[in-house]
Amino acid sequence: MNRRDELFRFMKQFAYRYSEEEFTLASGKKSHHYFNCKEITLIPQRLQLLAEYLANEHIPDVYKGRLDAIGGLTLGSDPICYSVSLEFLKKGQTVYPLVVRKEAKGHGTKKEIEGYLENVRNCLVVDDVITTGGSTIKAVEALRRAGIEVNSGICILDREEGGAEALLEIGVTMHPIFRKKEFIQK
């Protein structure tokens, strides 16, 4: 079984839920379909498989040039960014993980982005799930304010509810591993 197929099996078994009673999503939308990707990103063996797949198969196809950083809005992107950064390091390439805060710190340095920013020219934006794209757009805007080029992104799942289109409107092409339609029984 290849890595993507194994990830799909984990998603189907652990992350995807269907209910007659609607779930309320982070976007505020309601849905019978819920994806808790923390069931992938917060389980070490599943996260390792995800990082291996992303760093060795998915990202090289998405980002054909030199990749300086990988980052997104905390919390959904954090484990993905850390693990993928370590996977690239195994291959001899440094890709810095960046954490975009939901709000700039109110004390100390008042940073909006945590991580090594010196010499970071570009960043692949990351999210676990996109619905409307709001969280990912917030991350893109913060990264761009820091002078970092962001034109591509990855996510585990695109719920296909306008997020990818909203990101495209600001010049970011999303490359999901999975789309919601792959989990819906016909």
Backbone as JSON Lines, residues from 0, in Angstrom:
{"i":0,"aa":"M","n":[0.85,-1.18,0.0],"ca":[0.0,0.0,0.0],"c":[0.89,1.24,0.0]}
{"i":1,"aa":"N","n":[0.61,2.19,-0.91],"ca":[1.43,3.4,-0.94],"c":[1.04,4.34,0.2]}
{"i":2,"aa":"R","n":[1.86,5.37,0.42],"ca":[1.65,6.28,1.55],"c":[0.3,6.99,1.49]}
{"i":3,"aa":"R","n":[-0.08,7.48,0.31],"ca":[-1.35,8.2,0.2],"c":[-2.52,7.28,0.53]}
{"i":4,"aa":"D","n":[-2.48,6.05,0.03],"ca":[-3.55,5.1,0.32],"c":[-3.64,4.79,1.81]}
{"i":5,"aa":"E","n":[-2.48,4.67,2.44],"ca":[-2.47,4.41,3.88],"c":[-3.01,5.61,4.66]}
{"i":6,"aa":"L","n":[-2.63,6.81,4.24],"ca":[-3.18,8.01,4.87],"c":[-4.7,8.08,4.68]}
{"i":7,"aa":"F","n":[-5.17,7.73,3.5],"ca":[-6.6,7.73,3.24],"c":[-7.31,6.76,4.19]}
{"i":8,"aa":"R","n":[-6.72,5.59,4.37],"ca":[-7.3,4.6,5.28],"c":[-7.37,5.16,6.7]}
{"i":9,"aa":"F","n":[-6.3,5.82,7.15],"ca":[-6.3,6.44,8.49],"c":[-7.35,7.55,8.58]}
{"i":10,"aa":"M","n":[-7.45,8.35,7.53],"ca":[-8.45,9.43,7.52],"c":[-9.86,8.85,7.63]}
{"i":11,"aa":"K","n":[-10.12,7.85,6.83],"ca":[-11.45,7.23,6.81],"c":[-11.77,6.59,8.16]}
{"i":12,"aa":"Q","n":[-10.8,5.91,8.74],"ca":[-11.01,5.18,9.99],"c":[-11.05,6.09,11.22]}
{"i":13,"aa":"F","n":[-10.19,7.11,11.25],"ca":[-10.04,7.89,12.48],"c":[-10.49,9.35,12.4]}
{"i":14,"aa":"A","n":[-10.36,9.99,11.25],"ca":[-10.6,11.44,11.18],"c":[-11.99,11.81,10.67]}
{"i":15,"aa":"Y","n":[-12.56,11.0,9.81],"ca":[-13.84,11.33,9.17],"c":[-15.02,10.83,9.99]}
{"i":16,"aa":"R","n":[-16.0,11.7,10.15],"ca":[-17.24,11.33,10.84],"c":[-18.43,11.86,10.04]}
{"i":17,"aa":"Y","n":[-19.47,11.03,9.99],"ca":[-20.74,11.44,9.4],"c":[-21.79,11.34,10.5]}
{"i":18,"aa":"S","n":[-22.69,12.33,10.54],"ca":[-23.77,12.31,11.52],"c":[-25.01,12.92,10.91]}
{"i":19,"aa":"E","n":[-26.17,12.35,11.23],"ca":[-27.44,12.95,10.81],"c":[-27.61,14.32,11.46]}
{"i":20,"aa":"E","n":[-27.11,14.45,12.69],"ca":[-27.12,15.75,13.37],"c":[-25.91,16.54,12.88]}
{"i":21,"aa":"E","n":[-26.13,17.76,12.45],"ca":[-25.05,18.54,11.85],"c":[-24.01,18.97,12.88]}
{"i":22,"aa":"F","n":[-22.75,18.96,12.42],"ca":[-21.63,19.5,13.19],"c":[-21.52,20.99,12.88]}
{"i":23,"aa":"T","n":[-21.05,21.78,13.84],"ca":[-20.7,23.17,13.58],"c":[-19.21,23.21,13.34]}
{"i":24,"aa":"L","n":[-18.82,23.75,12.2],"ca":[-17.41,23.81,11.81],"c":[-16.77,25.1,12.33]}
{"i":25,"aa":"A","n":[-15.44,25.15,12.29],"ca":[-14.71,26.34,12.74],"c":[-15.14,27.58,11.96]}
{"i":26,"aa":"S","n":[-15.55,27.39,10.71],"ca":[-15.99,28.5,9.86],"c":[-17.36,29.01,10.27]}
{"i":27,"aa":"G","n":[-18.05,28.25,11.13],"ca":[-19.42,28.6,11.5],"c":[-20.45,27.87,10.67]}
{"i":28,"aa":"K","n":[-20.0,27.27,9.57],"ca":[-20.91,26.51,8.71],"c":[-21.35,25.23,9.43]}
{"i":29,"aa":"K","n":[-22.44,24.65,8.96],"ca":[-22.96,23.39,9.49],"c":[-22.74,22.3,8.43]}
{"i":30,"aa":"S","n":[-22.48,21.09,8.9],"ca":[-22.26,19.99,7.96],"c":[-22.53,18.65,8.64]}
{"i":31,"aa":"H","n":[-22.96,17.7,7.84],"ca":[-23.12,16.31,8.32],"c":[-21.77,15.59,8.32]}
{"i":32,"aa":"H","n":[-20.79,16.19,7.65],"ca":[-19.47,15.58,7.5],"c":[-18.45,16.35,8.32]}
{"i":33,"aa":"Y","n":[-17.7,15.64,9.14],"ca":[-16.7,16.28,10.0],"c":[-15.37,15.56,9.84]}
{"i":34,"aa":"F","n":[-14.3,16.34,9.74],"ca":[-12.96,15.78,9.62],"c":[-12.1,16.34,10.74]}
{"i":35,"aa":"N","n":[-11.68,15.49,11.65],"ca":[-10.79,15.89,12.74],"c":[-9.39,15.41,12.4]}
{"i":36,"aa":"C","n":[-8.64,16.22,11.7],"ca":[-7.3,15.82,11.26],"c":[-6.3,15.74,12.4]}
{"i":37,"aa":"K","n":[-6.69,16.19,13.59],"ca":[-5.81,16.0,14.77],"c":[-5.63,14.5,15.03]}
{"i":38,"aa":"E","n":[-6.56,13.69,14.56],"ca":[-6.44,12.23,14.68],"c":[-5.31,11.68,13.8]}
{"i":39,"aa":"I","n":[-4.83,12.51,12.91],"ca":[-3.66,12.17,12.09],"c":[-2.43,12.89,12.65]}
{"i":40,"aa":"T","n":[-2.55,14.21,12.86],"ca":[-1.38,15.02,13.19],"c":[-0.9,14.9,14.63]}
{"i":41,"aa":"L","n":[-1.74,14.36,15.53],"ca":[-1.33,14.24,16.93],"c":[-1.11,12.79,17.37]}
{"i":42,"aa":"I","n":[-1.03,11.9,16.41],"ca":[-0.68,10.49,16.67],"c":[0.66,10.26,15.98]}
{"i":43,"aa":"P","n":[1.73,9.99,16.75],"ca":[3.08,9.97,16.17],"c":[3.25,9.12,14.91]}
{"i":44,"aa":"Q","n":[2.74,7.91,14.88],"ca":[2.93,7.05,13.7],"c":[2.21,7.61,12.48]}
{"i":45,"aa":"R","n":[1.03,8.17,12.69],"ca":[0.27,8.74,11.58],"c":[0.92,10.03,11.09]}
{"i":46,"aa":"L","n":[1.4,10.85,12.04],"ca":[2.08,12.09,11.68],"c":[3.36,11.8,10.9]}
{"i":47,"aa":"Q","n":[4.09,10.78,11.3],"ca":[5.31,10.41,10.6],"c":[5.0,10.02,9.15]}
{"i":48,"aa":"L","n":[3.96,9.23,8.97],"ca":[3.56,8.84,7.61],"c":[3.17,10.08,6.8]}
{"i":49,"aa":"L","n":[2.42,10.98,7.4],"ca":[2.02,12.22,6.73],"c":[3.24,13.03,6.31]}
{"i":50,"aa":"A","n":[4.18,13.2,7.24],"ca":[5.39,13.99,6.95],"c":[6.22,13.35,5.84]}
{"i":51,"aa":"E","n":[6.35,12.03,5.88],"ca":[7.11,11.32,4.84],"c":[6.44,11.52,3.47]}
{"i":52,"aa":"Y","n":[5.12,11.38,3.44],"ca":[4.4,11.55,2.18],"c":[4.55,12.99,1.66]}
{"i":53,"aa":"L","n":[4.34,13.96,2.55],"ca":[4.42,15.35,2.13],"c":[5.82,15.71,1.62]}
{"i":54,"aa":"A","n":[6.84,15.39,2.4],"ca":[8.22,15.81,2.06],"c":[8.8,15.05,0.87]}
{"i":55,"aa":"N","n":[8.37,13.83,0.67],"ca":[8.98,13.01,-0.39],"c":[8.15,12.92,-1.66]}
{"i":56,"aa":"E","n":[6.84,13.15,-1.56],"ca":[5.99,12.98,-2.74],"c":[5.16,14.21,-3.08]}
{"i":57,"aa":"H","n":[4.44,14.71,-2.11],"ca":[3.46,15.77,-2.39],"c":[4.12,17.14,-2.61]}
{"i":58,"aa":"I","n":[4.94,17.58,-1.68],"ca":[5.55,18.92,-1.78],"c":[6.5,19.05,-2.97]}
{"i":59,"aa":"P","n":[7.35,18.07,-3.25],"ca":[8.22,18.24,-4.44],"c":[7.44,18.47,-5.72]}
{"i":60,"aa":"D","n":[6.27,17.89,-5.85],"ca":[5.44,18.11,-7.03],"c":[4.81,19.51,-7.01]}
{"i":61,"aa":"V","n":[4.49,20.0,-5.81],"ca":[3.83,21.29,-5.65],"c":[4.81,22.43,-5.79]}
{"i":62,"aa":"Y","n":[5.94,22.32,-5.12],"ca":[6.89,23.42,-5.01],"c":[8.16,23.05,-5.75]}
{"i":63,"aa":"K","n":[8.26,23.42,-6.98],"ca":[9.35,22.97,-7.83],"c":[10.67,23.7,-7.57]}
{"i":64,"aa":"G","n":[10.61,24.86,-6.9],"ca":[11.84,25.63,-6.66],"c":[12.4,25.38,-5.27]}
{"i":65,"aa":"R","n":[13.24,26.27,-4.84],"ca":[13.84,26.21,-3.51],"c":[12.8,26.63,-2.48]}
{"i":66,"aa":"L","n":[12.55,25.79,-1.51],"ca":[11.57,26.06,-0.45],"c":[12.32,26.48,0.8]}
{"i":67,"aa":"D","n":[12.04,27.69,1.3],"ca":[12.72,28.2,2.5],"c":[11.99,27.84,3.78]}
{"i":68,"aa":"A","n":[10.65,27.89,3.74],"ca":[9.88,27.7,4.97],"c":[8.53,27.07,4.67]}
{"i":69,"aa":"I","n":[7.96,26.52,5.73],"ca":[6.62,25.94,5.68],"c":[5.91,26.41,6.94]}
{"i":70,"aa":"G","n":[4.73,27.03,6.77],"ca":[4.09,27.58,7.95],"c":[2.62,27.84,7.76]}
{"i":71,"aa":"G","n":[1.96,28.08,8.88],"ca":[0.54,28.37,8.84],"c":[0.05,28.82,10.2]}
{"i":72,"aa":"L","n":[-1.25,29.04,10.27],"ca":[-1.87,29.51,11.49],"c":[-1.88,28.41,12.53]}
{"i":73,"aa":"T","n":[-1.47,28.76,13.75],"ca":[-1.49,27.78,14.83],"c":[-2.94,27.39,15.1]}
{"i":74,"aa":"L","n":[-3.26,26.27,15.35],"ca":[-2.73,25.04,15.82],"c":[-2.76,23.96,14.73]}
{"i":75,"aa":"G","n":[-3.66,24.12,13.78],"ca":[-3.82,23.08,12.77],"c":[-2.58,22.76,11.97]}
{"i":76,"aa":"S","n":[-1.77,23.79,11.71],"ca":[-0.59,23.58,10.87],"c":[0.66,23.18,11.66]}
{"i":77,"aa":"D","n":[0.69,23.44,12.95],"ca":[1.92,23.29,13.73],"c":[2.57,21.91,13.61]}
{"i":78,"aa":"P","n":[1.88,20.82,13.95],"ca":[2.57,19.52,13.87],"c":[2.99,19.16,12.45]}
{"i":79,"aa":"I","n":[2.23,19.61,11.47],"ca":[2.58,19.34,10.07],"c":[3.89,20.04,9.73]}
{"i":80,"aa":"C","n":[3.98,21.31,10.09],"ca":[5.18,22.1,9.77],"c":[6.41,21.54,10.46]}
{"i":81,"aa":"Y","n":[6.3,21.21,11.75],"ca":[7.45,20.68,12.48],"c":[7.92,19.36,11.88]}
{"i":82,"aa":"S","n":[6.98,18.46,11.66],"ca":[7.37,17.12,11.18],"c":[7.91,17.16,9.76]}
{"i":83,"aa":"V","n":[7.33,17.98,8.9],"ca":[7.81,18.09,7.53],"c":[9.2,18.73,7.5]}
{"i":84,"aa":"S","n":[9.41,19.72,8.36],"ca":[10.73,20.35,8.46],"c":[11.79,19.32,8.84]}
{"i":85,"aa":"L","n":[11.48,18.46,9.79],"ca":[12.42,17.4,10.19],"c":[12.63,16.38,9.08]}
{"i":86,"aa":"E","n":[11.59,16.09,8.33],"ca":[11.71,15.14,7.21],"c":[12.61,15.71,6.12]}
{"i":87,"aa":"F","n":[12.5,17.01,5.82],"ca":[13.39,17.64,4.86],"c":[14.83,17.62,5.36]}
{"i":88,"aa":"L","n":[15.02,17.84,6.66],"ca":[16.36,17.83,7.24],"c":[17.03,16.47,7.04]}
{"i":89,"aa":"K","n":[16.26,15.39,7.12],"ca":[16.8,14.04,6.86],"c":[17.35,13.94,5.44]}
{"i":90,"aa":"K","n":[16.78,14.73,4.52],"ca":[17.2,14.73,3.12],"c":[18.3,15.76,2.86]}
{"i":91,"aa":"G","n":[18.75,16.45,3.93],"ca":[19.82,17.43,3.78],"c":[19.36,18.82,3.39]}
{"i":92,"aa":"Q","n":[18.07,19.1,3.49],"ca":[17.55,20.42,3.13],"c":[16.92,21.06,4.36]}
{"i":93,"aa":"T","n":[17.27,22.31,4.62],"ca":[16.67,23.04,5.72],"c":[15.45,23.8,5.23]}
{"i":94,"aa":"V","n":[14.3,23.45,5.79],"ca":[13.04,24.15,5.54],"c":[12.52,24.55,6.92]}
{"i":95,"aa":"Y","n":[12.48,25.85,7.17],"ca":[12.14,26.34,8.51],"c":[10.63,26.26,8.77]}
{"i":96,"aa":"P","n":[10.24,25.74,9.93],"ca":[8.82,25.78,10.29],"c":[8.48,27.17,10.85]}
{"i":97,"aa":"L","n":[7.37,27.73,10.41],"ca":[6.92,29.03,10.9],"c":[5.53,28.88,11.51]}
{"i":98,"aa":"V","n":[5.34,29.51,12.65],"ca":[4.05,29.47,13.34],"c":[3.46,30.87,13.33]}
{"i":99,"aa":"V","n":[2.31,31.01,12.71],"ca":[1.61,32.28,12.67],"c":[0.61,32.29,13.82]}
{"i":100,"aa":"R","n":[0.76,33.28,14.69],"ca":[-0.15,33.4,15.83],"c":[-1.52,33.91,15.36]}
{"i":101,"aa":"K","n":[-2.56,33.54,16.09],"ca":[-3.89,34.05,15.77],"c":[-3.96,35.54,16.05]}
{"i":102,"aa":"E","n":[-3.2,35.98,17.04],"ca":[-3.06,37.4,17.35],"c":[-1.61,37.64,17.75]}
{"i":103,"aa":"A","n":[-1.07,38.8,17.38],"ca":[0.3,39.12,17.77],"c":[0.4,39.12,19.29]}
{"i":104,"aa":"K","n":[1.56,38.7,19.79],"ca":[1.78,38.7,21.23],"c":[1.54,40.1,21.78]}
{"i":105,"aa":"G","n":[0.93,40.18,22.94],"ca":[0.67,41.46,23.57],"c":[1.8,41.89,24.49]}
{"i":106,"aa":"H","n":[2.86,41.11,24.54],"ca":[3.97,41.41,25.43],"c":[5.28,41.04,24.74]}
{"i":107,"aa":"G","n":[6.38,41.32,25.42],"ca":[7.69,40.95,24.88],"c":[7.94,41.56,23.51]}
{"i":108,"aa":"T","n":[8.28,40.71,22.56],"ca":[8.61,41.17,21.21],"c":[7.37,41.45,20.35]}
{"i":109,"aa":"K","n":[6.22,41.04,20.82],"ca":[4.93,41.26,20.13],"c":[4.93,40.64,18.74]}
{"i":110,"aa":"K","n":[5.58,39.49,18.6],"ca":[5.68,38.83,17.29],"c":[4.33,38.26,16.83]}
{"i":111,"aa":"E","n":[4.14,38.34,15.54],"ca":[2.98,37.72,14.9],"c":[3.36,36.34,14.35]}
{"i":112,"aa":"I","n":[4.65,36.19,14.02],"ca":[5.17,34.94,13.47],"c":[6.34,34.48,14.32]}
{"i":113,"aa":"E","n":[6.31,33.22,14.71],"ca":[7.41,32.62,15.46],"c":[8.2,31.73,14.51]}
{"i":114,"aa":"G","n":[9.5,31.77,14.64],"ca":[10.37,30.95,13.82],"c":[11.51,31.77,13.27]}
{"i":115,"aa":"Y","n":[12.38,31.11,12.58],"ca":[13.56,31.74,12.0],"c":[13.16,32.41,10.69]}
{"i":116,"aa":"L","n":[13.23,33.74,10.66],"ca":[12.78,34.48,9.47],"c":[13.92,35.05,8.64]}
{"i":117,"aa":"E","n":[15.13,35.05,9.19],"ca":[16.26,35.61,8.47],"c":[16.52,34.79,7.2]}
{"i":118,"aa":"N","n":[16.61,35.47,6.1],"ca":[16.86,34.84,4.79],"c":[15.71,33.98,4.28]}
{"i":119,"aa":"V","n":[14.55,34.02,4.92],"ca":[13.38,33.29,4.41],"c":[12.7,34.19,3.38]}
{"i":120,"aa":"R","n":[12.72,33.73,2.14],"ca":[12.12,34.49,1.05],"c":[10.73,33.97,0.69]}
{"i":121,"aa":"N","n":[10.54,32.66,0.83],"ca":[9.26,32.08,0.43],"c":[8.8,31.05,1.45]}
{"i":122,"aa":"C","n":[7.51,30.83,1.45],"ca":[6.92,29.9,2.41],"c":[5.74,29.18,1.75]}
{"i":123,"aa":"L","n":[5.66,27.91,1.99],"ca":[4.51,27.1,1.58],"c":[3.53,27.16,2.74]}
{"i":124,"aa":"V","n":[2.34,27.72,2.52],"ca":[1.37,27.84,3.6],"c":[0.68,26.49,3.82]}
{"i":125,"aa":"V","n":[0.37,26.2,5.09],"ca":[-0.15,24.88,5.47],"c":[-1.4,25.04,6.33]}
{"i":126,"aa":"D","n":[-2.34,24.14,6.15],"ca":[-3.47,24.01,7.06],"c":[-3.84,22.54,7.09]}
{"i":127,"aa":"D","n":[-4.55,22.13,8.13],"ca":[-4.98,20.73,8.14],"c":[-6.22,20.57,7.28]}
{"i":128,"aa":"V","n":[-7.23,21.43,7.49],"ca":[-8.48,21.37,6.72],"c":[-8.81,22.78,6.26]}
{"i":129,"aa":"I","n":[-9.24,22.93,5.01],"ca":[-9.77,24.22,4.58],"c":[-11.24,24.07,4.23]}
{"i":130,"aa":"T","n":[-12.02,25.04,4.68],"ca":[-13.44,25.11,4.36],"c":[-13.67,26.39,3.58]}
{"i":131,"aa":"T","n":[-13.69,27.52,4.27],"ca":[-13.84,28.82,3.6],"c":[-12.48,29.42,3.27]}
{"i":132,"aa":"G","n":[-11.42,28.9,3.89],"ca":[-10.08,29.42,3.66],"c":[-9.68,30.53,4.61]}
{"i":133,"aa":"G","n":[-10.57,30.92,5.52],"ca":[-10.32,32.06,6.4],"c":[-9.05,31.97,7.22]}
{"i":134,"aa":"S","n":[-8.8,30.83,7.85],"ca":[-7.59,30.66,8.67],"c":[-6.34,30.71,7.82]}
{"i":135,"aa":"T","n":[-6.4,30.08,6.68],"ca":[-5.24,30.04,5.79],"c":[-4.95,31.43,5.23]}
{"i":136,"aa":"I","n":[-6.0,32.16,4.88],"ca":[-5.83,33.53,4.38],"c":[-5.19,34.4,5.45]}
{"i":137,"aa":"K","n":[-5.62,34.24,6.69],"ca":[-5.03,35.01,7.8],"c":[-3.52,34.73,7.88]}
{"i":138,"aa":"A","n":[-3.13,33.48,7.75],"ca":[-1.71,33.11,7.78],"c":[-0.96,33.73,6.6]}
{"i":139,"aa":"V","n":[-1.54,33.64,5.41],"ca":[-0.91,34.2,4.21],"c":[-0.69,35.7,4.39]}
{"i":140,"aa":"E","n":[-1.69,36.4,4.88],"ca":[-1.57,37.84,5.06],"c":[-0.44,38.19,6.04]}
{"i":141,"aa":"A","n":[-0.34,37.45,7.14],"ca":[0.72,37.7,8.12],"c":[2.09,37.44,7.51]}
{"i":142,"aa":"L","n":[2.23,36.32,6.78],"ca":[3.5,35.99,6.16],"c":[3.9,37.05,5.13]}
{"i":143,"aa":"R","n":[2.95,37.51,4.37],"ca":[3.24,38.54,3.36],"c":[3.62,39.87,4.03]}
{"i":144,"aa":"R","n":[2.97,40.2,5.15],"ca":[3.35,41.43,5.87],"c":[4.8,41.36,6.34]}
{"i":145,"aa":"A","n":[5.28,40.13,6.57],"ca":[6.67,39.94,6.99],"c":[7.62,39.94,5.79]}
{"i":146,"aa":"G","n":[7.09,40.16,4.59],"ca":[7.93,40.22,3.39],"c":[8.23,38.88,2.77]}
{"i":147,"aa":"I","n":[7.44,37.86,3.11],"ca":[7.65,36.51,2.61],"c":[6.69,36.23,1.46]}
{"i":148,"aa":"E","n":[7.22,35.68,0.39],"ca":[6.4,35.31,-0.77],"c":[5.61,34.03,-0.45]}
{"i":149,"aa":"V","n":[4.31,34.08,-0.69],"ca":[3.45,32.91,-0.5],"c":[2.55,32.8,-1.72]}
{"i":150,"aa":"N","n":[2.73,31.73,-2.49],"ca":[1.87,31.55,-3.66],"c":[1.34,30.13,-3.8]}
{"i":151,"aa":"S","n":[1.75,29.24,-2.88],"ca":[1.26,27.87,-2.9],"c":[0.97,27.42,-1.48]}
{"i":152,"aa":"G","n":[0.07,26.45,-1.38],"ca":[-0.26,25.91,-0.07],"c":[-0.64,24.45,-0.16]}
{"i":153,"aa":"I","n":[-0.59,23.79,0.99],"ca":[-1.01,22.4,1.09],"c":[-1.95,22.25,2.27]}
{"i":154,"aa":"C","n":[-2.81,21.28,2.19],"ca":[-3.66,20.92,3.31],"c":[-3.93,19.42,3.22]}
{"i":155,"aa":"I","n":[-4.31,18.87,4.35],"ca":[-4.67,17.45,4.34],"c":[-5.98,17.28,3.59]}
{"i":156,"aa":"L","n":[-6.96,18.16,3.9],"ca":[-8.28,18.01,3.31],"c":[-8.87,19.33,2.86]}
{"i":157,"aa":"D","n":[-9.39,19.35,1.64],"ca":[-10.17,20.47,1.14],"c":[-11.63,20.05,1.21]}
{"i":158,"aa":"R","n":[-12.41,20.76,2.03],"ca":[-13.84,20.42,2.18],"c":[-14.65,20.83,0.95]}
{"i":159,"aa":"E","n":[-13.99,21.5,-0.02],"ca":[-14.64,21.9,-1.27],"c":[-15.85,22.81,-1.02]}
{"i":160,"aa":"E","n":[-15.63,23.79,-0.14],"ca":[-16.7,24.73,0.19],"c":[-16.25,26.17,-0.02]}
{"i":161,"aa":"G","n":[-15.39,26.38,-1.02],"ca":[-15.0,27.73,-1.4],"c":[-13.64,28.19,-0.91]}
{"i":162,"aa":"G","n":[-13.0,27.44,-0.05],"ca":[-11.71,27.84,0.49],"c":[-10.61,27.94,-0.56]}
{"i":163,"aa":"A","n":[-10.51,26.93,-1.4],"ca":[-9.47,26.94,-2.44],"c":[-9.67,28.1,-3.4]}
{"i":164,"aa":"E","n":[-10.93,28.41,-3.72],"ca":[-11.23,29.52,-4.62],"c":[-10.89,30.86,-3.96]}
{"i":165,"aa":"A","n":[-11.2,30.99,-2.66],"ca":[-10.88,32.23,-1.94],"c":[-9.37,32.45,-1.88]}
{"i":166,"aa":"L","n":[-8.64,31.39,-1.69],"ca":[-7.18,31.5,-1.66],"c":[-6.62,31.84,-3.04]}
{"i":167,"aa":"L","n":[-7.2,31.26,-4.07],"ca":[-6.76,31.56,-5.43],"c":[-6.96,33.04,-5.75]}
{"i":168,"aa":"E","n":[-8.01,33.64,-5.2],"ca":[-8.27,35.07,-5.41],"c":[-7.16,35.95,-4.84]}
{"i":169,"aa":"I","n":[-6.42,35.45,-3.84],"ca":[-5.3,36.24,-3.3],"c":[-3.96,35.7,-3.8]}
{"i":170,"aa":"G","n":[-4.01,34.86,-4.83],"ca":[-2.78,34.4,-5.48],"c":[-2.13,33.17,-4.87]}
{"i":171,"aa":"V","n":[-2.91,32.37,-4.14],"ca":[-2.38,31.15,-3.53],"c":[-3.12,29.95,-4.09]}
{"i":172,"aa":"T","n":[-2.37,29.03,-4.69],"ca":[-2.94,27.79,-5.21],"c":[-2.78,26.71,-4.16]}
{"i":173,"aa":"M","n":[-3.91,26.14,-3.73],"ca":[-3.87,25.07,-2.73],"c":[-3.75,23.71,-3.42]}
{"i":174,"aa":"H","n":[-2.99,22.83,-2.77],"ca":[-2.77,21.48,-3.26],"c":[-3.13,20.51,-2.14]}
{"i":175,"aa":"P","n":[-4.41,20.14,-2.05],"ca":[-4.82,19.24,-0.97],"c":[-4.36,17.81,-1.24]}
{"i":176,"aa":"I","n":[-4.18,17.08,-0.16],"ca":[-3.93,15.65,-0.32],"c":[-5.24,14.96,-0.68]}
{"i":177,"aa":"F","n":[-6.31,15.34,0.04],"ca":[-7.63,14.75,-0.17],"c":[-8.69,15.83,-0.34]}
{"i":178,"aa":"R","n":[-9.79,15.43,-0.97],"ca":[-10.97,16.29,-1.1],"c":[-12.14,15.58,-0.46]}
{"i":179,"aa":"K","n":[-13.07,16.37,0.06],"ca":[-14.22,15.81,0.78],"c":[-14.94,14.75,-0.06]}
{"i":180,"aa":"K","n":[-15.09,14.98,-1.33],"ca":[-15.85,14.05,-2.18],"c":[-15.27,12.62,-2.16]}
{"i":181,"aa":"E","n":[-13.98,12.49,-1.84],"ca":[-13.39,11.16,-1.78],"c":[-13.93,10.33,-0.62]}
{"i":182,"aa":"F","n":[-14.53,10.99,0.38],"ca":[-15.01,10.29,1.58],"c":[-16.5,10.08,1.58]}
{"i":183,"aa":"I","n":[-17.21,10.7,0.65],"ca":[-18.66,10.62,0.6],"c":[-19.06,9.36,-0.15]}
{"i":184,"aa":"Q","n":[-19.89,8.55,0.5],"ca":[-20.36,7.33,-0.14],"c":[-21.34,7.66,-1.25]}
{"i":185,"aa":"K","n":[-21.14,7.07,-2.38],"ca":[-22.03,7.31,-3.54],"c":[-23.26,6.43,-3.45]}
